[in-house]
Amino acid sequence: MFPTSLISKATQAGYCLSLLVTLGMINFAQIASSEEPPANREVLREIKELNQDIAELLEKRGDAYFSIKKFELAIADYSESIRLDRPFTDPVLYRKRVFAAVLLGAEDRALEFALEFEKDGCQIGQSLMAVLESKWTLVEVLSRSNSDKVRDPVKALKIAKEAEFAGGRGRHDVVEFALAMAYSANHDFEAAAEHQERGLELTTVELNPQYKAQLESYRNKKEFRFRQPVQETLEPKTDR
């Protein structure tokens, strides 16, 4: 089920406990927080390390599923990886799960995942960037969704401004991008273009072509909605 190199990291007792944690039969946080005899502490440490290894493997398998457009399977692996590694999960993993749902055409689930990301954001490594990225992700879903049940421009702008406040005096590309999307959803395209330009000036990662495409869309006074997923269809059979 798992590579032997991982199994060897824990004692037999520790591995069994880890499987119970993985299957949701035991909550690791409850175990770790209880008073344990010194002899058990090493086992608990090994369980924690093993869970982190399993979480990393699940994320990699989820990425593989994502690459071949098996989004439902990717979501399942991402979700379990997040559960096992919380509160140390990489914020990028939360975003990947959100967009797997978007590409699946399940924008209601994308919103659910984005809300969970925002809830966990303040706990992820106690990182300001995790908070800002969680709000950016939620704003993106609320602003770009094609579903009337999900789309909420007013709430998107409110959350984008919360991100701006949380960022303090520092300027952050994700905050500018969030503000741009929220303003565009409210049809204030001049403000949207202005914030998108600021975000492009601030970004330090490899420039995503989407960011420039968004700027062009705002300059043309158009929103930048999610693309509708292409459904695979079968050609009707014909008699020969």
Buried (B, 14 or more C-beta within 10 A) or exposed (E): EBEEEBBEBBEEEBBEBBBBBBEEEBEBEEBEEEEEEEEBEEBBEBBBBBBBBBBBBBBEBBBEBBEEBBBEBBBBBBBBBBBBBBBEBBBEBBBBBBBBBBBBBBBEBBBBBBBBBBEBBBBBEEEBBBBBBBBBBBBBBBBBBEBEEBBBBEBBBEBBBBBBEBBEEEEBBBBBBBBBBBBBBBEBBEBBBBBBBBBBEBBEEEEEEEBEEBBEBBBEEEBBBBEEBEEEEEEEEEEE
